[in-house]
Amino acid sequence: MQLDMPPLELNGAMLNAAGSLGFVPRGFVPGGFVPKKDEAAHTPLAAFITNPISLQPRRPSQGERMLPFPGGVLLHTGLPNPGLRRTIQEYGMAWAHAELPIILNLLVDDPVALRKVMPNIEALENLAGLELNIPADAAPQLAGELCAAAAGRLPVIAQLSVPRAEELAHGCLRAGASAISLGPPRGTLAGADGRLVNGRLYGPAIYPQALATTQALARARVPVIAAGGIEHEAQAAACLAAGALAVQFDIGLWR
């Protein structure tokens, strides 16, 4: 049985993806951004999603961090950040006074530790919700436990890797998530020295799979935020037509 969770309320359908624009919306206004250089129309952001924030500090990964391939790029950054406590100290006031509502992207794998920090997160001002960055290899039980640990006053978005979203979505909703967002798939490439590098995949090659997954989840009545290789408004419109409640831009913003 699905829990009665607070609904995810967005004043619009366009979002930035976690990791695309930093920890705070510097210089942003609700008027919008241009996701592609040749787009004429500005697309308004409904909310600002932070870079991934772990409960403890993380350092950058060693070695090659960005490997291009036809149709996209593999990133192996280690998702560096100062940890939740320090990030709140540095950016909590900026979040509170931002013109855009804030969605915290939390990089978590420990339900017990997550439950302990939830009172500090729920005390923050101007939060529209939490996006739980669930590990790509998480077992269904762990994914559900993370959603249950975060369930409370704020809407919870379970960010699931595209290949596993259909497998895990309903369990996350039953455990307390209000919606599902699509996270990047994982892949492996050989670096310049021949060593294999594992990382997250971004780019237009991901888009057909992301759109198909969005359609499948929407048909199964899963509230889904589409993401993956979306570079311009026509692709975003196709995701919305497939049933997505919102769309995240990642590589379209980086370019």
N, C-alpha and C positions, 0 to 999 in steps of 0.2 A: 504493500500500500504506500503510495506517494505521500510524503509529509506535506502539510500546509505551510509552504514557505512564502516569505515575502516576494512579490513579483518583481522581476527586473523591469524597471520603468526607464525608458530611454526617449528623449525628445529628438528623435531622428534615427536614422538607420546606418550611419557611417561612423566607424571607429578606426583608430590606429591600432595596430597589433602591438603586443608587448615587445619591447626591445627596439622599436622603430624610432622613437622620439625622445628617449631619455626618461628621467624620473619626474619631471615637472613640465607643464605646458608653457615653456618659455616663449613669451611674445605671442602666444596664441590668443585668438578671440573666437567667439562662436561663429564668426563669419565664414570660417572654413579654410581649406587648403586646396592646392591643386595636385591631385595624385599623379598626373602625368604631364610632362612638359608641354605637350600640344593640346591639352584639354583647355577649353575656353572657360567653362563654368567652374566656379568654386564649389567644393563639396563640404557642407558643414559637418563638423564633428559633433556627435551626440554626447560623447564623454571622452576623457583622456585616460588611456591605459598606460600604467607605468612600466618601466623596465622590470624584468623579473627580479623579485626580492626574496632572498633566502632568509631563514631564521638566523643563521650564522653567516659571518662574512665569507665570501668566496673570492679567490684570486683568479686572474686570467690564466687560461691554459697555456702550456708551453708549445713551441713549435708552430707549424703553419695553422692559421686560424680561418683562412678563407680560400677555398679551392673552387674555381669555376668549372662548370661542365656544360655541355650543350643544353640550353634551356633553363639554366639556373646556377645556383651557387650552393656549396656546402659550407656551413659555418661551424667551427669548433672553437668557441671563445671561452668556454668554462662558465659563461654567464656571470662575470664578476660583479660584485656589489658589496656594499659595506655591512650588510646584514640588516635585519628588520629594525632593531633598536636604534642603530645609528642613522638609518635612512629616515625614520620617523623624526628624530631629532633635527636632521638637516632640512627636511622637506615638509614636515607636518604643517607648518604655518603657511607655506606656499600652497599646499593642497587646500587648506581651509579657505583661502582667499582667492583661489583660482576662479575664473569666470566659467570654466567647464567643470562639471562633476568629475570626480576621480574614481577610477576602478583600479584597485591594487592587484597586481599580478604577483601571486605568492608561489615561490618555488619550494614545494614541501614534499616530504616523504615520511613524516613521523606524525601520526594522528595525535599522540599524547602531547608532544611538544606544541603542536598547532592549537590544541584546545587550551593550553595554558596562556598563549599569547592573544587569544581572541578578545578578552576584555580590553586590552590596550588598542587593538585595531578598531573595535566597535566604538571606542571613545573618540576616534578621529572625526573631524568635521568634514562635510562636503563629500562623503564617499557614496557613490552610487552602487557599489557592490565589490565583491572579491572575485578574482579570477584565479582559481587554483590550478597551477601549472603542474598537472599530475604526471609523474614519470612515464615515459613511453613504454616501459616494460612492466608497469605496475599490474599486479594481479587484480582481478575484479574485487576481491575482498578489501585490498588496500585502497583502491579508488573509492569504494563506498565508505570506508572508515574515515578517509580524509574529508569527504563531503559532510559526513555526520559531525565531525569535529568542528567544522567551520559553521555549521548551521546555527542560526540565531537571528539577530536583528537585521542583518544585511543579506541581500540576495547573493547567492553563491553561483558562480559560473564555473563549471568543470571543464577545463581546457584539456581535450583529449587528442592525441596524435591521430591524424586523418585515418591511417589504416586500422585503428582500433576503436574509433568512435562508435561505430554501430554495435560493437561487442559490449562496450562499457556504459553506454549512455543511459539505458534504463535503470541500471543499478545505481548510478550516480543520482538520478532523479528521485528514486525511492529513498535514498539515504539523505536527501535534503538539498540537492542542487536545484536551482530555479531554471537553469538553462545550461546548454552545452556550447562550447566554442571549439573550433577546429584548430589544433596545433600542428606544427610542421612535422612531416614524417622524418625518419632517421635514414641515413645512408652512409656509405663508405666509399672513399676514393683514395687512390695512391698519391702521395705527396711527391714533391720534387726529388726527394731522396729515395723514393720507392716504398717508404713506410706507409702503412694503411692508416688513414685518418677517418674517424667516425664523427658524425655531426648531424646537424639539422639541415634539411633541404628546403630551399626557397626558390621561387622563380616560376615562369609561365608553364614549365613542364608539369608542375604540380596541379595546375588549375583544373584540368579535366577530372582528375580524381576527387579534388575538393568539391567540385560542383555535383558530381554523382553522389558523393557522401551526403552533401547537403540535401539533395532531393530525397534520398532514402530515409534520412532522419525525419525530414518534414512529413513525409508520407506516413511515418510511424508516430506522428504527433509529438515529436520531440522538439522543444524550443531550441533552435540551433542558430548560432552566429557563424556565418561562413567565413573562411579564410583559406589562403593558399594560392599564391601566384596571381592574385587579383591586382591588375595594373591600371585599369581605367574604368570609367563609369559604366560602360556597356557590359563588362564582365560582372560588376557589382549588381547591375540591374537583372542579369540572368540569375544570379544567386537569390535575389529577392523574389523573382518570379517562381523559382523552384521551391520557395517556402521559407527561406531564411528570415529571421526577425531582425537581423542586422548583418553588417559585413565589415570585416577588418581588412585594412590595407597594410601590407608590410613592404615588399620590395618596390611597390609603386611609390612609396614615400622616400625610400633610400635613393632611388634614381633621381 
